[in-house]
Amino acid sequence: MAEQKREADTVGNLKESYLLCSHCDGQWVDAHPRTCACGQPATSRDFLLCLACALRSHRCQHCGTPVDIRIDSC
């Protein structure tokens, strides 16, 4: 029963994820959000792209540099 409650509490609550190039990964960024050009929120005022746009275009959210990523289905 406790396991079911734990699963129910975490549904829809994902940890924040980022797509950053090796140069930008680990850099300090402003924690205040901004709006991406697509209208969705970007995690930081310093990010050019929201996560969805970064994944779609394979670019770093912070600087926009192309990032080599591979996304496999679950």
LINGI-V173702 format. One line per field, one symbol per residue. psi: psi as a letter, one per 40 degrees, with the letter a starting at -180 (. if undefined). burial: + if it has 9 or more other ideal C-beta (glycine too) atoms within 8 Angstrom, else -. A space follows every 50 residues. Layout:
BEGIN
psi = ???
burial = ???
END
This chain:
BEGIN
psi = dddddddddehegiihiihiidddheihihehiihideeihididehdii ddddddefihddeehhhhihhii.
burial = ------------------+++--+----+----+-+---+-++++-+-++ +-+++--+++++--+-+-------
END
